[in-house]
Amino acid sequence: MTKTMHIGEFKAKFSEVAELLKKGFTIKVIKGKSGELVGYFGKEFPNEQPEERKLGFFKDLGIEVNKNDLEWSESELEEMGL
């Protein structure tokens, strides 16, 4: 299991982090508001390559989605509260 922590929290709770690492957790450390990756800490590191995604999920359900279905007018967006 992966737990994400900001660098300040990681430093402040290092003894807790050590216990999590012993239990098999992987800690993802980020910094700043942008969430810039500092590094991973743990015994096993996550695969950096994204999982292969299956396209056409809705096609198996008999639903077809096309680009026109995803375009809304200003009035439609206002009706949705957006």
C-alpha beads as a LAMMPS data file, in Angstrom:
LAMMPS data file: protein, C-alpha beads

82 atoms
81 bonds

1 atom types
1 bond types

-500.0 500.0 xlo xhi
-500.0 500.0 ylo yhi
-500.0 500.0 zlo zhi

Masses

1 110.0

Atoms # bond

1 1 1 0.000 0.000 0.000
2 1 1 1.304 3.478 -0.832
3 1 1 0.898 6.467 1.464
4 1 1 1.601 10.009 0.225
5 1 1 3.198 12.540 2.596
6 1 1 4.485 16.074 2.223
7 1 1 8.186 16.411 3.021
8 1 1 7.539 18.372 6.247
9 1 1 5.188 15.695 7.554
10 1 1 7.699 13.018 6.523
11 1 1 10.460 14.700 8.549
12 1 1 8.243 15.444 11.557
13 1 1 6.858 11.914 11.799
14 1 1 9.969 9.962 10.849
15 1 1 9.604 7.424 13.665
16 1 1 6.041 6.691 12.503
17 1 1 7.319 6.437 8.921
18 1 1 9.899 3.864 10.017
19 1 1 7.116 1.757 11.565
20 1 1 5.029 2.013 8.381
21 1 1 8.031 0.893 6.337
22 1 1 8.453 -2.148 8.601
23 1 1 4.800 -3.032 7.944
24 1 1 5.433 -2.999 4.189
25 1 1 4.065 0.414 3.252
26 1 1 5.658 2.472 0.503
27 1 1 5.880 6.187 1.251
28 1 1 5.622 8.666 -1.623
29 1 1 7.167 11.977 -0.543
30 1 1 6.120 15.184 -2.295
31 1 1 6.933 18.849 -1.751
32 1 1 5.192 22.145 -2.299
33 1 1 1.704 22.947 -3.492
34 1 1 2.517 21.528 -6.913
35 1 1 3.079 18.082 -5.412
36 1 1 6.523 17.684 -6.973
37 1 1 7.782 14.153 -6.366
38 1 1 10.780 13.914 -4.033
39 1 1 10.995 10.129 -3.946
40 1 1 9.643 6.800 -2.800
41 1 1 10.701 5.066 0.402
42 1 1 10.009 1.404 1.062
43 1 1 10.954 -2.134 0.214
44 1 1 9.113 -2.284 -3.109
45 1 1 8.762 0.706 -5.372
46 1 1 5.738 1.268 -7.590
47 1 1 6.083 0.743 -11.309
48 1 1 6.791 4.101 -12.949
49 1 1 5.073 3.024 -16.152
50 1 1 1.347 3.746 -16.126
51 1 1 -1.001 0.829 -16.319
52 1 1 -2.280 0.018 -19.762
53 1 1 -5.803 1.357 -20.057
54 1 1 -8.504 -0.372 -21.992
55 1 1 -10.169 1.965 -24.473
56 1 1 -13.835 1.691 -25.265
57 1 1 -15.027 0.800 -21.770
58 1 1 -18.579 1.821 -22.592
59 1 1 -18.613 -0.152 -25.850
60 1 1 -18.812 -3.403 -23.839
61 1 1 -21.942 -2.009 -22.158
62 1 1 -23.600 -1.174 -25.460
63 1 1 -23.128 2.576 -24.971
64 1 1 -21.479 4.683 -27.637
65 1 1 -19.909 8.003 -26.704
66 1 1 -18.777 10.466 -29.333
67 1 1 -17.233 13.919 -29.204
68 1 1 -20.565 15.704 -29.670
69 1 1 -21.882 14.045 -26.496
70 1 1 -19.098 15.732 -24.526
71 1 1 -19.638 19.281 -25.751
72 1 1 -22.084 21.489 -23.824
73 1 1 -23.356 25.000 -24.430
74 1 1 -23.015 27.748 -21.825
75 1 1 -26.701 27.422 -20.889
76 1 1 -26.378 23.638 -20.396
77 1 1 -23.352 24.152 -18.139
78 1 1 -25.267 26.740 -16.100
79 1 1 -28.176 24.273 -15.698
80 1 1 -25.672 21.730 -14.318
81 1 1 -24.355 24.304 -11.869
82 1 1 -20.972 24.617 -13.531

Bonds

1 1 1 2
2 1 2 3
3 1 3 4
4 1 4 5
5 1 5 6
6 1 6 7
7 1 7 8
8 1 8 9
9 1 9 10
10 1 10 11
11 1 11 12
12 1 12 13
13 1 13 14
14 1 14 15
15 1 15 16
16 1 16 17
17 1 17 18
18 1 18 19
19 1 19 20
20 1 20 21
21 1 21 22
22 1 22 23
23 1 23 24
24 1 24 25
25 1 25 26
26 1 26 27
27 1 27 28
28 1 28 29
29 1 29 30
30 1 30 31
31 1 31 32
32 1 32 33
33 1 33 34
34 1 34 35
35 1 35 36
36 1 36 37
37 1 37 38
38 1 38 39
39 1 39 40
40 1 40 41
41 1 41 42
42 1 42 43
43 1 43 44
44 1 44 45
45 1 45 46
46 1 46 47
47 1 47 48
48 1 48 49
49 1 49 50
50 1 50 51
51 1 51 52
52 1 52 53
53 1 53 54
54 1 54 55
55 1 55 56
56 1 56 57
57 1 57 58
58 1 58 59
59 1 59 60
60 1 60 61
61 1 61 62
62 1 62 63
63 1 63 64
64 1 64 65
65 1 65 66
66 1 66 67
67 1 67 68
68 1 68 69
69 1 69 70
70 1 70 71
71 1 71 72
72 1 72 73
73 1 73 74
74 1 74 75
75 1 75 76
76 1 76 77
77 1 77 78
78 1 78 79
79 1 79 80
80 1 80 81
81 1 81 82
